[in-house]
Amino acid sequence: MDVRTLAVLLTTLLLLTGCTEKQGTNVDPDQVDAVAAPGNGVCRVLTPADLEMPSNATRTVACSEPHTAQTFAVGELPEDFTDTSYDDPELGAFAYRTCGTRFQEYLGGDESLVMRSIASWAWFRPSEKAWDDGARWYRCDVVGGGADSEELRDLPTDAEGLLTGRLDDDWMVCADGPTVAGAQRVACSEPHTWRAVTTIKLGEPEDPYPGDRQVEVRSRDFCDKSVAAVLDYPVTYDFAYTWFHEAEWEVGNRRSICWAKTRR
């Protein structure tokens, strides 16, 4: 998951969008205000706009048909959330920890590889009406892109293990632009100018945020050396790094991403 995807995701996780009436395109009326938890392993055709909604009731489709999302985790929220408000920021922190951990296990890659994939995840809660009626479930979906994508990519029939075995450039993240900042994220199988080649872990879960300056400097210094090694120490090379801030740190992110300039 790249930086821009995570930034949009965090906004969705930590803030209520205020658009609870809209629960996706091609909605299933039986899902709109459902109190019972949705099914796991099912597939849907979601759009980037759907990923910014707190709740989703898009109809399911057979996973053998084209689809852009697959549910990989469903469960009941802990009892701590029984009396919490619909837009409690702690809900986002819980989703980041729970969906993020299961997402990595589901795709089959390590943390660094998962962060350098164009696949990402979105989570959904019940509608506000269902919440008021006592519903307290969560749903985690793997999606082929992110909320800032022009469109989501179709997933394979079963996305489980997507990042195991031989890596496919169709699912690795690159950027196409003069700089990484603001560049369109694309699959590395498409024309691009930058490739995400590695990450740096900047702390443990219990560590306090070290501050913007330290995070940036450590990311820069590591990525400089790391990209040189990846490129087999050329005389000249261009590298970039994307790093996170305190808000992302507080919900669990501990890694910056290193980018190498390419000629593809």
ChimeraX attribute file (.defattr): number of C-alpha atoms within 10 A of each C-alpha:
attribute: neighborCount
match mode: 1-to-1
recipient: residues
	/A:1	22
	/A:2	24
	/A:3	19
	/A:4	19
	/A:5	19
	/A:6	21
	/A:7	17
	/A:8	15
	/A:9	24
	/A:10	18
	/A:11	15
	/A:12	20
	/A:13	28
	/A:14	18
	/A:15	15
	/A:16	17
	/A:17	13
	/A:18	10
	/A:19	11
	/A:20	15
	/A:21	13
	/A:22	16
	/A:23	23
	/A:24	21
	/A:25	15
	/A:26	13
	/A:27	15
	/A:28	14
	/A:29	11
	/A:30	9
	/A:31	18
	/A:32	22
	/A:33	19
	/A:34	17
	/A:35	18
	/A:36	14
	/A:37	17
	/A:38	18
	/A:39	14
	/A:40	15
	/A:41	16
	/A:42	17
	/A:43	28
	/A:44	22
	/A:45	23
	/A:46	26
	/A:47	22
	/A:48	18
	/A:49	15
	/A:50	21
	/A:51	25
	/A:52	26
	/A:53	23
	/A:54	25
	/A:55	24
	/A:56	27
	/A:57	24
	/A:58	20
	/A:59	19
	/A:60	18
	/A:61	15
	/A:62	11
	/A:63	19
	/A:64	11
	/A:65	14
	/A:66	16
	/A:67	22
	/A:68	23
	/A:69	32
	/A:70	28
	/A:71	21
	/A:72	22
	/A:73	20
	/A:74	19
	/A:75	15
	/A:76	14
	/A:77	16
	/A:78	10
	/A:79	9
	/A:80	8
	/A:81	14
	/A:82	12
	/A:83	10
	/A:84	14
	/A:85	13
	/A:86	18
	/A:87	16
	/A:88	14
	/A:89	15
	/A:90	16
	/A:91	19
	/A:92	21
	/A:93	17
	/A:94	16
	/A:95	22
	/A:96	24
	/A:97	14
	/A:98	16
	/A:99	23
	/A:100	21
	/A:101	12
	/A:102	15
	/A:103	25
	/A:104	20
	/A:105	16
	/A:106	19
	/A:107	20
	/A:108	18
	/A:109	19
	/A:110	12
	/A:111	17
	/A:112	18
	/A:113	20
	/A:114	24
	/A:115	24
	/A:116	24
	/A:117	26
	/A:118	26
	/A:119	28
	/A:120	24
	/A:121	25
	/A:122	26
	/A:123	27
	/A:124	23
	/A:125	23
	/A:126	29
	/A:127	25
	/A:128	19
	/A:129	15
	/A:130	16
	/A:131	19
	/A:132	14
	/A:133	13
	/A:134	14
	/A:135	21
	/A:136	24
	/A:137	18
	/A:138	21
	/A:139	23
	/A:140	25
	/A:141	26
	/A:142	25
	/A:143	29
	/A:144	26
	/A:145	31
	/A:146	30
	/A:147	24
	/A:148	19
	/A:149	18
	/A:150	14
	/A:151	15
	/A:152	21
	/A:153	23
	/A:154	16
	/A:155	24
	/A:156	17
	/A:157	14
	/A:158	13
	/A:159	21
	/A:160	18
	/A:161	13
	/A:162	20
	/A:163	22
	/A:164	13
	/A:165	9
	/A:166	7
	/A:167	12
	/A:168	14
	/A:169	14
	/A:170	14
	/A:171	22
	/A:172	24
	/A:173	27
	/A:174	31
	/A:175	27
	/A:176	22
	/A:177	14
	/A:178	12
	/A:179	14
	/A:180	22
	/A:181	13
	/A:182	11
	/A:183	16
	/A:184	16
	/A:185	26
	/A:186	22
	/A:187	22
	/A:188	23
	/A:189	14
	/A:190	14
	/A:191	14
	/A:192	22
	/A:193	20
	/A:194	28
	/A:195	25
	/A:196	26
	/A:197	21
	/A:198	21
	/A:199	24
	/A:200	19
	/A:201	14
	/A:202	19
	/A:203	16
	/A:204	10
	/A:205	12
	/A:206	8
	/A:207	11
	/A:208	11
	/A:209	17
	/A:210	13
	/A:211	10
	/A:212	12
	/A:213	10
	/A:214	12
	/A:215	20
	/A:216	16
	/A:217	12
	/A:218	16
	/A:219	24
	/A:220	21
	/A:221	11
	/A:222	16
	/A:223	25
	/A:224	19
	/A:225	12
	/A:226	21
	/A:227	23
	/A:228	17
	/A:229	11
	/A:230	12
	/A:231	14
	/A:232	9
	/A:233	12
	/A:234	10
	/A:235	6
	/A:236	7
	/A:237	13
	/A:238	12
	/A:239	21
	/A:240	20
	/A:241	23
	/A:242	20
	/A:243	23
	/A:244	19
	/A:245	17
	/A:246	15
	/A:247	14
	/A:248	21
	/A:249	18
	/A:250	15
	/A:251	20
	/A:252	18
	/A:253	22
	/A:254	21
	/A:255	22
	/A:256	25
	/A:257	24
	/A:258	25
	/A:259	25
	/A:260	25
	/A:261	23
	/A:262	17
	/A:263	7
	/A:264	12
